[in-house]
Amino acid sequence: MNGQYEVISEIYDELSGVDTNRWAEYIDGLLKKHSVIPCELVLDAACGTGKLTSKLAEVGYDMIGLDISYGMLSAARERCPMNILLLNQDMRDFELYGTVSAVISCLDSVNYLDSDGAEKFFSCCHLYLDPDGLLIFDINTEYKFENVYGENDFILENDTGEHLLAWSCGYDRSKKSCLFSLSLFSQNKNGTYTREDEQQTEYCHSDDFIRSTLEKCGFEVLAVYGELSDTAPSPTSQRAHYVCRAIKG
């Protein structure tokens, strides 16, 4: 069994279905709307393969990408311009050379942290943010864990049929955690398939927990939005975006 995002790092972009242009436009809009200081240097925590990192660099931000997965970061290095600094570090305990204007963490990366890990991440962000700097992140909602993940199974296949990902969910309501068992089937030249397995775990965080932990770590919550929207999440929203400001005395 492999570590998280090592097996699927090379084909993540093919199977994720993420509209990177839309995400970059959305994050850019949030930064422009809520920042009260010049937003120049931005850290993308859990940057993955660097698609969003490089898109925001194209918009005009100076970007730093950080990820714990060597495989994902290797894919990011192939994609990102050399002037983007990429760091192979844990988002719960990262070190920078100085402060940044904003930290973003997208595509439910915070759900991969348990309660203690989320607090460590928020504290680390506060340490490296400029006064009034922004922290923007999103989480999968309780509704999604209960009604979409649950005990369901999914199958994803790329356009060529060379890769197939079987994805089984196991949501433990008592522990508020969901175990994903992933099996990647990759076609060989002779028509046979090679199977590789890995497991991932996401944690369901309530809005109350997120807000109280952010306040404990020195943040003011400026807004919470539904998925890629400018309105508050509904009871059936599957994703919530948090926009927070670092308060420093």
ChimeraX attribute file (.defattr): number of C-alpha atoms within 10 A of each C-alpha:
attribute: neighborCount
match mode: 1-to-1
recipient: residues
	/A:1	10
	/A:2	12
	/A:3	11
	/A:4	18
	/A:5	18
	/A:6	15
	/A:7	21
	/A:8	21
	/A:9	19
	/A:10	14
	/A:11	18
	/A:12	17
	/A:13	17
	/A:14	14
	/A:15	15
	/A:16	10
	/A:17	10
	/A:18	14
	/A:19	10
	/A:20	16
	/A:21	12
	/A:22	12
	/A:23	17
	/A:24	20
	/A:25	15
	/A:26	16
	/A:27	19
	/A:28	15
	/A:29	12
	/A:30	18
	/A:31	21
	/A:32	13
	/A:33	9
	/A:34	15
	/A:35	17
	/A:36	13
	/A:37	14
	/A:38	11
	/A:39	17
	/A:40	12
	/A:41	16
	/A:42	25
	/A:43	27
	/A:44	24
	/A:45	27
	/A:46	26
	/A:47	27
	/A:48	28
	/A:49	26
	/A:50	27
	/A:51	20
	/A:52	25
	/A:53	29
	/A:54	24
	/A:55	18
	/A:56	22
	/A:57	20
	/A:58	13
	/A:59	11
	/A:60	12
	/A:61	17
	/A:62	20
	/A:63	25
	/A:64	23
	/A:65	27
	/A:66	25
	/A:67	23
	/A:68	20
	/A:69	20
	/A:70	16
	/A:71	19
	/A:72	25
	/A:73	25
	/A:74	17
	/A:75	19
	/A:76	25
	/A:77	16
	/A:78	11
	/A:79	14
	/A:80	22
	/A:81	12
	/A:82	9
	/A:83	10
	/A:84	17
	/A:85	14
	/A:86	22
	/A:87	19
	/A:88	17
	/A:89	18
	/A:90	15
	/A:91	24
	/A:92	20
	/A:93	13
	/A:94	18
	/A:95	15
	/A:96	12
	/A:97	6
	/A:98	9
	/A:99	18
	/A:100	23
	/A:101	22
	/A:102	29
	/A:103	23
	/A:104	22
	/A:105	20
	/A:106	19
	/A:107	17
	/A:108	19
	/A:109	19
	/A:110	26
	/A:111	21
	/A:112	18
	/A:113	20
	/A:114	17
	/A:115	17
	/A:116	10
	/A:117	16
	/A:118	23
	/A:119	20
	/A:120	19
	/A:121	22
	/A:122	25
	/A:123	19
	/A:124	18
	/A:125	30
	/A:126	26
	/A:127	19
	/A:128	21
	/A:129	23
	/A:130	20
	/A:131	18
	/A:132	19
	/A:133	29
	/A:134	32
	/A:135	26
	/A:136	22
	/A:137	22
	/A:138	23
	/A:139	26
	/A:140	23
	/A:141	23
	/A:142	20
	/A:143	17
	/A:144	16
	/A:145	24
	/A:146	16
	/A:147	12
	/A:148	13
	/A:149	18
	/A:150	18
	/A:151	16
	/A:152	12
	/A:153	14
	/A:154	11
	/A:155	12
	/A:156	16
	/A:157	15
	/A:158	15
	/A:159	10
	/A:160	7
	/A:161	11
	/A:162	14
	/A:163	21
	/A:164	21
	/A:165	21
	/A:166	15
	/A:167	17
	/A:168	19
	/A:169	20
	/A:170	17
	/A:171	21
	/A:172	16
	/A:173	12
	/A:174	6
	/A:175	9
	/A:176	16
	/A:177	19
	/A:178	24
	/A:179	18
	/A:180	19
	/A:181	17
	/A:182	23
	/A:183	19
	/A:184	22
	/A:185	19
	/A:186	18
	/A:187	15
	/A:188	11
	/A:189	8
	/A:190	6
	/A:191	9
	/A:192	9
	/A:193	15
	/A:194	11
	/A:195	13
	/A:196	15
	/A:197	17
	/A:198	18
	/A:199	17
	/A:200	15
	/A:201	17
	/A:202	20
	/A:203	24
	/A:204	26
	/A:205	21
	/A:206	13
	/A:207	15
	/A:208	9
	/A:209	13
	/A:210	18
	/A:211	16
	/A:212	13
	/A:213	19
	/A:214	23
	/A:215	16
	/A:216	13
	/A:217	20
	/A:218	19
	/A:219	25
	/A:220	18
	/A:221	19
	/A:222	11
	/A:223	16
	/A:224	20
	/A:225	18
	/A:226	20
	/A:227	19
	/A:228	15
	/A:229	12
	/A:230	14
	/A:231	11
	/A:232	14
	/A:233	17
	/A:234	13
	/A:235	10
	/A:236	12
	/A:237	16
	/A:238	18
	/A:239	20
	/A:240	21
	/A:241	27
	/A:242	20
	/A:243	21
	/A:244	26
	/A:245	25
	/A:246	25
	/A:247	17
	/A:248	13
	/A:249	5
